[in-house]
């Protein structure tokens, strides 16, 4: 799967059913080339531009399922919402 395909999928939190948004960026492990984390704009952001200065930084291990249209994650929102 390509990064552009991941960015088109909406991310849903399984814990509360909340829509978190779409993936804006990913962090890779330099040695293995594997995805370590996905980054999603925080609440109130539109296309990653307008809104707050927070973002969700979600470890790849928290991703439960990648479907054709959505990505399901299982997180406690307050733990993964970070200021940048």
DSSP file (Angstrom, degrees, kcal/mol; ACC not computed):
  #  RESIDUE AA STRUCTURE BP1 BP2  ACC     N-H-->O    O-->H-N    N-H-->O    O-->H-N    TCO  KAPPA ALPHA  PHI   PSI    X-CA   Y-CA   Z-CA
    1    1 A X              0   0    0      0, 0.0     2,-0.2     0, 0.0     3,-0.0   0.000 360.0 360.0 360.0 140.6    0.0    0.0    0.0
    2    2 A X    >>  -     0   0    0      1,-0.1     4,-1.7     4,-0.0     3,-0.6  -0.557 360.0-116.5 -92.2 157.7    1.2    3.5   -0.8
    3    3 A X  H 3> S+     0   0    0      1,-0.2     4,-2.2     2,-0.2     5,-0.2   0.881 115.5  58.1 -59.4 -39.7    1.3    6.5    1.5
    4    4 A X  H 3> S+     0   0    0      1,-0.2     4,-0.6     2,-0.2    -1,-0.2   0.834 105.3  51.2 -62.7 -31.0   -1.2    8.3   -0.8
    5    5 A X  H X4 S+     0   0    0     -3,-0.6     3,-0.6     2,-0.2     4,-0.4   0.875 108.6  50.7 -72.1 -37.9   -3.6    5.5   -0.3
    6    6 A X  H >< S+     0   0    0     -4,-1.7     3,-1.4     1,-0.2    17,-0.5   0.889 104.8  58.1 -63.6 -39.0   -3.3    5.6    3.5
    7    7 A X  H 3< S+     0   0    0     -4,-2.2    -1,-0.2     1,-0.3    -2,-0.2   0.714  99.7  58.4 -66.6 -20.7   -4.0    9.4    3.4
    8    8 A X  T << S+     0   0    0     -4,-0.6     2,-0.3    -3,-0.6    -1,-0.3   0.596  90.2  89.1 -83.9 -11.6   -7.3    8.8    1.7
    9    9 A X  S <  S-     0   0    0     -3,-1.4    14,-0.8    -4,-0.4     2,-0.3  -0.672  75.9-127.9 -92.7 141.0   -8.7    6.6    4.5
   10   10 A X  E     -Ab  22  70A   0     59,-1.7    61,-2.7    -2,-0.3     2,-0.5  -0.660  20.2-132.5 -86.0 141.7  -10.5    8.0    7.5
   11   11 A X  E     -Ab  21  71A   0     10,-3.6     9,-2.9    -2,-0.3    10,-1.0  -0.835  22.1-170.1-100.4 128.0   -9.2    7.0   11.0
   12   12 A X  E     -Ab  19  72A   0     59,-2.8    61,-2.8    -2,-0.5     2,-0.6  -0.951  19.5-133.1-119.6 135.1  -11.8    5.8   13.5
   13   13 A X  E  >  - b   0  73A   0      5,-2.7     4,-2.2    -2,-0.4     3,-0.5  -0.781   9.0-156.8 -87.8 121.2  -11.2    5.1   17.2
   14   14 A X  T  4 S+     0   0    0     59,-3.6    60,-0.2    -2,-0.6    -1,-0.1   0.766  86.2  67.4 -67.7 -25.8  -12.7    1.8   18.3
   15   15 A X  T  4 S+     0   0    0     58,-0.3    -1,-0.2    60,-0.2    59,-0.1   0.877 126.7   2.0 -65.5 -38.0  -12.8    2.9   22.0
   16   16 A X  T  4 S-     0   0    0     -3,-0.5    -2,-0.2     2,-0.1    -1,-0.2   0.388  93.9-115.8-131.4   1.2  -15.5    5.5   21.4
   17   17 A X     <  +     0   0    0     -4,-2.2     2,-0.2     1,-0.2    -3,-0.2   0.592  61.7 153.8  74.4  10.4  -16.4    5.3   17.7
   18   18 A X        -     0   0    0     -5,-0.4    -5,-2.7     1,-0.1     2,-0.6  -0.475  47.1-124.8 -77.4 140.3  -15.0    8.9   17.1
   19   19 A X  E     -A   12   0A   0     -7,-0.2    -7,-0.2    -2,-0.2     3,-0.1  -0.748  24.4-175.6 -81.1 122.6  -13.7   10.0   13.8
   20   20 A X  E     -     0   0A   0     -9,-2.9     2,-0.3    -2,-0.6    -1,-0.2   0.724  40.0-114.8 -92.0 -24.2  -10.2   11.3   14.2
   21   21 A X  E     -A   11   0A   0    -10,-1.0   -10,-3.6    19,-0.1    -1,-0.3  -0.864  43.7 -44.1 124.2-160.0   -9.6   12.4   10.7
   22   22 A X  E     -A   10   0A   0     -2,-0.3    19,-0.6   -12,-0.2   -12,-0.2  -0.807  62.5 -91.6-111.8 152.5   -7.2   11.4    7.9
   23   23 A X  E     +D   40   0B   0    -14,-0.8    17,-0.2   -17,-0.5     3,-0.1  -0.407  36.8 179.9 -64.2 130.2   -3.6   10.5    8.1
   24   24 A X  E     -     0   0B   0     15,-3.3     2,-0.3     1,-0.3    16,-0.2   0.760  64.2  -9.5 -98.7 -35.2   -1.4   13.6    7.4
   25   25 A X  E     -D   39   0B   0     14,-1.6    14,-3.0     2,-0.0    -1,-0.3  -0.958  57.2-141.3-157.1 166.9    2.0   12.0    7.8
   26   26 A X  E     -D   38   0B   0     -2,-0.3     2,-0.4    12,-0.2    12,-0.2  -0.961  11.2-138.2-134.9 154.6    3.9    8.9    8.9
   27   27 A X  E     -D   37   0B   0     10,-2.7     9,-3.4    -2,-0.3    10,-1.5  -0.963  22.7-158.9-112.9 132.0    7.1    8.2   10.8
   28   28 A X  E     -D   35   0B   0     -2,-0.4     2,-0.6     7,-0.3     7,-0.2  -0.763  22.9-115.4-108.3 153.1    9.4    5.4    9.6
   29   29 A X     >  -     0   0    0      5,-2.6     4,-2.5    -2,-0.3     5,-0.2  -0.789  25.2-145.5 -80.4 124.1   12.1    3.4   11.3
   30   30 A X  T  4 S+     0   0    0     -2,-0.6    -1,-0.1     1,-0.2    -2,-0.0   0.850  92.9  46.5 -63.1 -35.3   15.3    4.3    9.4
   31   31 A X  T  4 S+     0   0    0      1,-0.1    -1,-0.2    -3,-0.1    -2,-0.0   0.934 126.6  22.6 -74.8 -47.1   16.8    0.9    9.7
   32   32 A X  T  4 S-     0   0    0      2,-0.1    -2,-0.2     0, 0.0    -1,-0.1   0.708  90.9-132.1 -96.1 -21.9   13.9   -1.3    8.7
   33   33 A X     <  +     0   0    0     -4,-2.5     2,-0.2     1,-0.3    -3,-0.1   0.532  58.9 140.0  80.6   5.5   11.8    1.1    6.7
   34   34 A X        -     0   0    0     -5,-0.2    -5,-2.6     1,-0.1     2,-0.3  -0.505  61.9-101.5 -82.7 151.0    8.7    0.0    8.6
   35   35 A X  E     +D   28   0B   0     -7,-0.2    -7,-0.3    -2,-0.2     3,-0.1  -0.566  38.2 176.2 -70.7 128.7    6.0    2.5    9.7
   36   36 A X  E     +     0   0B   0     -9,-3.4    24,-3.1     1,-0.3    25,-0.4   0.807  63.2   4.8 -97.7 -43.2    6.4    3.4   13.4
   37   37 A X  E     -DE  27  59B   0    -10,-1.5   -10,-2.7    22,-0.3     2,-0.4  -0.979  56.6-143.2-144.5 152.0    3.7    6.0   13.9
   38   38 A X  E     -DE  26  58B   0     20,-2.7    20,-2.8    -2,-0.3     2,-0.5  -0.926  18.6-147.2-113.5 146.4    0.9    7.7   12.0
   39   39 A X  E     -DE  25  57B   0    -14,-3.0   -15,-3.3    -2,-0.4   -14,-1.6  -0.954  14.9-177.7-120.4 129.1    0.1   11.4   12.5
   40   40 A X  E     -DE  23  56B   0     16,-2.4    16,-3.2    -2,-0.5   -17,-0.2  -0.978  35.1-104.5-125.3 134.7   -3.4   12.9   12.3
   41   41 A X  E     - E   0  55B   0    -19,-0.6    14,-0.2    -2,-0.4     3,-0.1  -0.273  44.9-110.9 -56.5 144.0   -4.2   16.6   12.6
   42   42 A X    >   -     0   0    0     12,-2.2     3,-1.7     1,-0.2     6,-0.1  -0.044  51.1 -56.9 -70.9 176.6   -5.8   17.4   16.0
   43   43 A X  T 3  S+     0   0    0      1,-0.2     9,-0.7     8,-0.1    11,-0.2  -0.235 122.7  22.9 -57.0 138.4   -9.4   18.4   16.6
   44   44 A X  T 3  S+     0   0    0      1,-0.3     2,-0.3     7,-0.1    -1,-0.2   0.364  88.7 130.9  89.2  -5.2  -10.6   21.5   14.8
   45   45 A X    <   -     0   0    0     -3,-1.7     2,-0.6     6,-0.1    -1,-0.3  -0.605  43.6-155.5 -84.2 142.1   -8.0   21.3   12.0
   46   46 A X  B >> S-G   50   0C   0      4,-1.1     3,-2.0    -2,-0.3     4,-1.0  -0.964  79.9 -22.7-117.3 113.3   -9.1   21.5    8.4
   47   47 A X  T 34 S-     0   0    0     -2,-0.6    -1,-0.1     1,-0.3    -2,-0.0   0.777 118.1 -66.8  56.6  28.1   -6.6   19.9    6.0
   48   48 A X  T 34 S+     0   0    0      2,-0.2    -1,-0.3    -6,-0.1     3,-0.1   0.622 126.8  85.2  74.4  11.6   -4.0   20.3    8.6
   49   49 A X  T <4 S+     0   0    0     -3,-2.0     2,-0.3     1,-0.2    -2,-0.2   0.839  75.1  47.7-111.8 -60.0   -4.0   24.1    8.3
   50   50 A X  B  < S+G   46   0C   0     -4,-1.0    -4,-1.1    -6,-0.0     2,-0.3  -0.677  92.5  31.8 -93.7 138.8   -6.6   25.9   10.4
   51   51 A X  S    S-     0   0    0     -2,-0.3    -7,-0.1    -6,-0.2    -6,-0.1  -0.920  91.8  -0.5 128.2-149.5   -7.3   25.1   14.1
   52   52 A X        -     0   0    0     -9,-0.7   -10,-0.2    -2,-0.3    -8,-0.0  -0.117  57.5-118.1 -78.3 173.3   -5.3   24.0   17.1
   53   53 A X  S    S+     0   0    0    -12,-0.1    31,-2.1     2,-0.0     2,-0.3  -0.146  80.1 101.8-103.0  36.6   -1.6   23.2   17.4
   54   54 A X  E     - F   0  83B   0     29,-0.2   -12,-2.2   -11,-0.2     2,-0.3  -0.833  44.7-177.8-119.6 158.6   -2.2   19.6   18.4
   55   55 A X  E     -EF  41  82B   0     27,-2.7    27,-3.3    -2,-0.3     2,-0.5  -0.988  30.6-112.0-150.0 154.1   -2.0   16.3   16.5
   56   56 A X  E     -EF  40  81B   0    -16,-3.2   -16,-2.4    -2,-0.3     2,-0.6  -0.796  25.0-167.9 -87.2 126.8   -2.6   12.6   17.2
   57   57 A X  E     -E   39   0B   0     23,-2.4     2,-0.5    -2,-0.5   -18,-0.2  -0.930  14.4-175.8-115.8 103.9    0.6   10.6   17.1
   58   58 A X  E     -E   38   0B   0    -20,-2.8   -20,-2.7    -2,-0.6     5,-0.1  -0.885  23.0-127.5-111.5 121.3   -0.5    7.0   17.0
   59   59 A X  E >   -E   37   0B   0     -2,-0.5     3,-2.0   -22,-0.2     4,-0.3  -0.332  23.1-121.1 -61.6 145.9    1.9    4.1   17.2
   60   60 A X  G >  S+     0   0    0    -24,-3.1     3,-1.6     1,-0.3    -1,-0.1   0.799 110.6  68.6 -58.7 -29.0    1.5    1.5   14.4
   61   61 A X  G 3  S+     0   0    0    -25,-0.4    -1,-0.3     1,-0.3   -24,-0.1   0.691  91.8  60.8 -65.4 -17.7    0.8   -1.1   17.0
   62   62 A X  G <  S+     0   0    0     -3,-2.0    12,-2.0    11,-0.1     2,-0.5   0.537  79.0 102.6 -86.4  -7.7   -2.5    0.6   17.9
   63   63 A X  E <   +C   73   0A   0     -3,-1.6    10,-0.3    -4,-0.3     3,-0.1  -0.669  46.0 178.4 -78.2 124.0   -3.8    0.1   14.4
   64   64 A X  E     +     0   0A   0      8,-2.9     2,-0.3    -2,-0.5     9,-0.2   0.786  62.3   2.2 -96.3 -33.0   -6.3   -2.8   14.5
   65   65 A X  E     -C   72   0A   0      7,-1.5     7,-3.0     2,-0.0     2,-0.6  -0.968  49.6-154.9-158.6 137.2   -7.5   -3.0   10.9
   66   66 A X  E     +C   71   0A   0     -2,-0.3     5,-0.2     5,-0.2     2,-0.1  -0.954  29.6 178.4-114.1 110.5   -6.9   -1.2    7.6
   67   67 A X        -     0   0    0      3,-2.9    -2,-0.0    -2,-0.6   -58,-0.0  -0.313  46.0 -88.8-101.2-174.5  -10.0   -1.6    5.4
   68   68 A X  S    S+     0   0    0      1,-0.2     3,-0.1    -2,-0.1    -1,-0.0   0.796 122.7  12.4 -67.8 -27.5  -10.8   -0.3    2.0
   69   69 A X  S    S+     0   0    0      1,-0.2   -59,-1.7   -60,-0.1     2,-0.3   0.632 126.2  35.4-121.8 -23.1  -12.2    3.0    3.3
   70   70 A X  E     -b   10   0A   0    -61,-0.2    -3,-2.9   -48,-0.0     2,-0.4  -0.880  57.3-139.5-135.2 163.3  -11.2    3.3    6.9
   71   71 A X  E     -bC  11  66A   0    -61,-2.7   -59,-2.8    -2,-0.3     2,-0.5  -0.996  21.2-148.3-121.4 126.1   -8.5    2.6    9.4
   72   72 A X  E     +bC  12  65A   0     -7,-3.0    -8,-2.9    -2,-0.4    -7,-1.5  -0.838  19.7 178.2 -98.8 127.5   -9.5    1.4   12.9
   73   73 A X  E     -bC  13  63A   0    -61,-2.8   -59,-3.6    -2,-0.5     2,-0.5  -0.870  23.0-144.9-122.6 158.3   -7.3    2.3   15.8
   74   74 A X        +     0   0    0    -12,-2.0     2,-0.3    -2,-0.3   -61,-0.1  -0.891  42.8 137.8-126.5 100.9   -7.7    1.6   19.5
   75   75 A X        -     0   0    0     -2,-0.5     2,-0.8   -17,-0.0   -60,-0.2  -0.941  58.7-119.5-139.3 157.7   -6.4    4.5   21.6
   76   76 A X    >>  -     0   0    0     -2,-0.3     3,-1.8     1,-0.2     4,-0.9  -0.921  37.1-143.3 -93.8 110.6   -7.2    6.5   24.7
   77   77 A X  H >> S+     0   0    0     -2,-0.8     4,-1.0     1,-0.3     3,-0.9   0.809  91.9  55.4 -49.9 -45.8   -7.4    9.9   22.9
   78   78 A X  H 34 S+     0   0    0      1,-0.2    -1,-0.3     2,-0.2     3,-0.1   0.764 103.9  56.6 -64.2 -24.8   -5.8   12.0   25.6
   79   79 A X  H <4 S+     0   0    0     -3,-1.8    -1,-0.2     1,-0.2    -2,-0.2   0.793 114.2  36.8 -74.6 -28.2   -2.7    9.9   25.7
   80   80 A X  H << S+     0   0    0     -4,-0.9   -23,-2.4    -3,-0.9     2,-0.8   0.411  88.9  99.6-109.2   0.2   -1.9   10.3   22.0
   81   81 A X  E  <  +F   56   0B   0     -4,-1.0     2,-0.3   -25,-0.2   -25,-0.2  -0.810  56.5 178.0 -90.0 112.1   -3.0   13.9   21.4
   82   82 A X  E     -F   55   0B   0    -27,-3.3   -27,-2.7    -2,-0.8     2,-0.3  -0.831  30.4-123.6-120.3 152.7    0.2   15.9   21.5
   83   83 A X  E      F   54   0B   0     -2,-0.3   -29,-0.2   -29,-0.2   -31,-0.0  -0.723 360.0 360.0 -87.9 142.0    1.2   19.5   21.0
   84   84 A X              0   0    0    -31,-2.1   -30,-0.1    -2,-0.3    -1,-0.1   0.407 360.0 360.0-116.3 360.0    3.8   20.2   18.3
